[in-house]
Amino acid sequence: MAQETGGTGLGHRSVSMTRVSKGVFDVTNVRGGTMRIGGDGPEFTPVELLLAAIAGCSAIDVDYITTKRTQPETFTVDASGEKLRDDSGNFMGGLEVTFSVTFPEGEDGDRAREMLPKAIAMSHDRLCTVTRTVELGTPVRSFLPGAPEASGPPETADAAGPG
C-alpha cells in the first residue's frame, strides 16, 4: 500500500469509517481527525461533504494566494447544487461555488482585489484537486476484498439513503 502523506502535498490519501448506528458513521483520517456523518441530526450528509470539499479546496487555494498581498476583512464561500436522479441513478448537477471576499482599502487591498478573480480561476482550472477530480469524472472503484470483482455497474441498487 502507498504511504499515507496527509496534508496538502502529493501522495496517497485515505479515510476510515466506522458504523455508529443505522446510516451514521464516524470518519477518521490518518492524522487522527474525526467527524460524524449521516443520520437525521445536524451531522453533514455525504453530499454536503462533497459541497464542502469543493468549496473548501478552492477557498484554501484562494486564501493562500490572496493573503500574500493582505489579510481579507471578510471571506465566505458558498457551494450549492441540485441532487438529481436519472435512469442511471442519483447525481449532483448545477454545482456552483460563490466567493464573497472583501479586503481593506489601500494599495495592498487593491493588489488582493486584483488578484482575487485570477486566484479563483487558478484554483478552479489547476490547483483544486477536488474540483478537478469532479470535473474530470474520475472513476470510483468499490469492492469487497475476497469477493469476485464486479464488472460494470450493479444490476440493482439498495435504497439510496440520505447521501
C-alpha positions in Angstrom: 0.0 0.0 0.0 1.2 3.5 -0.7 2.5 5.6 2.2 0.0 8.0 3.7 1.1 11.6 3.4 -1.9 13.6 4.7 -1.7 17.3 4.5 -1.7 19.1 1.1 1.3 17.6 -0.7 1.2 14.9 -3.2 0.7 11.3 -2.2 -1.9 8.7 -1.1 -4.9 9.8 0.9 -7.5 7.8 2.8 -10.1 7.9 5.5 -11.7 5.1 7.5 -15.3 4.9 8.5 -16.8 3.0 11.4 -20.6 2.5 11.8 -22.1 4.1 14.9 -25.8 3.3 14.1 -28.0 3.0 11.1 -26.8 5.5 8.5 -24.4 7.1 10.9 -20.6 6.7 10.7 -17.5 8.2 12.4 -14.8 9.1 9.9 -11.1 9.2 10.8 -8.2 10.5 8.8 -4.6 9.3 9.2 -3.7 12.4 11.3 -6.4 11.4 13.9 -9.0 13.9 12.9 -12.6 12.6 13.3 -16.1 13.7 12.4 -19.5 12.0 12.4 -21.6 11.9 9.2 -25.1 10.8 8.2 -28.3 10.4 10.2 -31.1 12.8 10.7 -29.3 15.1 13.1 -27.1 18.1 12.5 -24.2 15.9 11.1 -23.2 16.5 7.5 -24.5 14.2 4.8 -22.1 12.9 2.2 -23.5 15.3 -0.4 -22.9 18.2 1.9 -19.4 17.0 2.5 -18.9 16.9 -1.3 -20.0 20.5 -1.5 -17.8 21.5 1.5 -14.8 19.7 -0.1 -15.3 21.6 -3.4 -15.8 25.0 -1.7 -13.1 24.3 1.0 -10.5 23.3 -1.6 -10.9 26.4 -3.6 -11.3 28.6 -0.6 -8.0 27.4 0.8 -6.3 27.9 -2.5 -7.7 31.4 -3.0 -6.8 32.3 0.6 -3.2 31.3 0.3 -2.8 33.3 -2.9 -4.6 36.5 -1.9 -3.2 36.7 1.6 0.3 37.1 0.1 -0.9 40.6 -0.5 -3.1 41.3 2.6 -5.5 39.7 5.0 -9.1 39.7 4.0 -11.7 41.6 6.1 -14.4 39.1 5.2 -14.1 35.8 3.4 -17.1 33.5 2.8 -17.6 30.8 0.2 -20.9 29.1 -0.6 -21.3 25.9 -2.6 -24.6 24.6 -3.9 -26.1 22.2 -6.4 -29.1 20.1 -7.1 -29.4 16.4 -6.2 -30.9 14.8 -9.2 -31.9 11.4 -10.5 -32.0 9.9 -14.0 -32.4 6.3 -15.3 -28.8 5.5 -14.2 -29.2 6.8 -10.6 -28.5 9.8 -8.3 -26.0 12.5 -9.1 -25.4 16.2 -8.4 -25.9 18.9 -11.1 -25.6 22.6 -11.3 -22.6 22.8 -8.9 -21.7 26.4 -8.1 -19.1 28.0 -5.8 -19.7 31.6 -4.9 -17.0 33.7 -3.3 -17.7 36.8 -1.2 -14.4 38.4 -0.2 -13.5 41.9 0.9 -10.1 43.5 1.5 -9.0 46.6 3.3 -8.6 49.9 1.5 -5.2 50.8 0.3 -2.5 49.5 -2.1 -2.3 46.0 -0.5 -6.1 45.6 -0.6 -6.1 46.8 -4.3 -3.5 44.2 -5.1 -5.5 41.5 -3.4 -8.8 42.6 -5.1 -7.0 42.5 -8.5 -5.6 39.0 -7.8 -8.9 37.6 -6.5 -10.5 36.6 -9.8 -7.2 35.2 -11.1 -6.8 33.2 -7.9 -10.4 31.8 -8.3 -9.7 30.8 -11.9 -6.3 29.2 -10.9 -8.0 27.2 -8.2 -10.8 26.0 -10.5 -8.6 25.3 -13.5 -5.4 23.9 -12.0 -5.0 23.9 -8.2 -8.1 22.5 -6.5 -7.8 18.7 -6.5 -11.4 18.2 -5.5 -12.9 20.4 -8.3 -10.6 18.9 -10.9 -11.4 15.4 -9.8 -15.2 16.0 -10.1 -14.8 17.7 -13.4 -12.6 15.0 -14.9 -15.1 12.4 -13.8 -12.5 10.1 -12.1 -13.9 6.6 -11.7 -14.5 5.2 -8.2 -13.8 1.5 -7.6 -15.9 -0.1 -4.9 -15.1 -3.7 -3.9 -15.3 -6.3 -1.1 -11.9 -8.0 -0.5 -12.1 -11.7 -1.4 -15.3 -11.3 -3.5 -15.2 -11.6 -7.2 -14.7 -8.1 -8.7 -17.8 -6.6 -10.4 -17.5 -5.7 -14.0 -19.6 -2.5 -14.6 -22.4 -1.0 -12.5 -24.6 -3.3 -10.3 -27.8 -4.6 -11.8 -29.8 -3.3 -8.8 -29.1 -0.9 -6.0 -30.3 -0.7 -2.4 -32.1 2.4 -1.2 -30.0 5.5 -1.8 -30.3 6.8 1.7 -29.8 10.4 2.8 -26.5 10.9 0.9 
